[in-house]
């Protein structure tokens, strides 16, 4: 008998990489330790391996606990978040940016978002209400992120240093996309509960 696959556990494992990566990005923004960037790149590879495993299991499994397309798409959104985190780290490193207070605040807020996202994914199988509660916390923080990002943009555009404006603009854009994808993932999770 083939061992039954728990897709909720696989999603939970994948979302744990979202939190690990975001924790390191926030620490990178706070401390500037270059070795953290390399660890984040390694984590992205590991997260990709978890997603590949989920897809293989999905293709091998006839009956899934929720729609297979929904499993695939939720996993894809988690993968996108990790990709955006890696891209943000790459650009901070490439542009030789010393993170300012706005960047530190934004990364801290994203860490809080991804922690709640992980909680939402972790509780999907056994505690729908707890999962929904965490999902709504992510969505509330996405609204906060929008305000933080607008304020950060306003401050960088006060500068006459156009190179600096370009650099920060790119990083803020990717971090804002990170928040958007996390928000989309939680919308999708809530839609899954409607179908269950």
C-alpha positions, 0 to 999 in steps of 0.5 A: 500500500502506498503511504497516504500523502498529507498535502496540508503538511507539504503546504505547511513545510513550504510556508515554513520556508516563507517565514525562514526567508523573511526572517533572514531578510529582516535580519539582513536589513537590520544588521547588513550581515552579508552571509545572510544573503547567501543563506536566503539564496540556499533557502530558496533552492530548498523551498523549490525542492519542497514545491517540486515534491508537492507537485510530484505527489500531486501527480501521483495521487488520485484523490486529494483533500482539496481540489488539485488545482487549488493545491497547485495554485496555493503552492505556486503563490507560496513559491512566488513569495520566496522568489520575491524575498530572494530578488529583494536580497539580490537587489539590496546586495547588488545596489550596495544599499544600506537599509534605511529606517523605512526598509527596516520597518517594511521588512519587519511588517512583512515578517509579521505578515508571513508569520501569520500566513504560516499560521493560516496554512498550518491550521488549514487541516484541523482548525478552520477558524484559526486559519481564517483568523490568521488569513485576515491578519495577513490581509490587514497587514497588507493594508498597513504595508501599502501605507508604509510603502507610500510613505517610503516612496514619498521620502525617497522622492524628496532626494536629488540623488537619482541613483539612490531613488532608482535603487530604493524604488526597485527594492520597495517595488519588490517588497510591495509585490511580496505583500501583494502575493501574500494577500492573494494567497490568503484570499485564495485560502479563504476561497478554498474554505468556501468550497470545502 
